[in-house]
C-alpha cells in the first residue's frame, strides 16, 4: 500500500507463504536491499530500517 506521510510516501509491503524461517529471512534481506537501491536511485537518504 502507499499513503502520504510527512510530505512523502509511505510504502507498506506484505509477503507470506514462506516454507521456513530462513526463507523469510532471505526475502527480508532481499527486500531491504532492493528498497535501499530504490532510495539511492530516487536520491533519498535512508532514515533507518523502517524508513528506506
Secondary structure as UniProt FT lines:
FT   STRAND          2..5
FT   TURN            6..7
FT   STRAND          8..11
FT   HELIX           21..42
FT   TURN            49..50
//
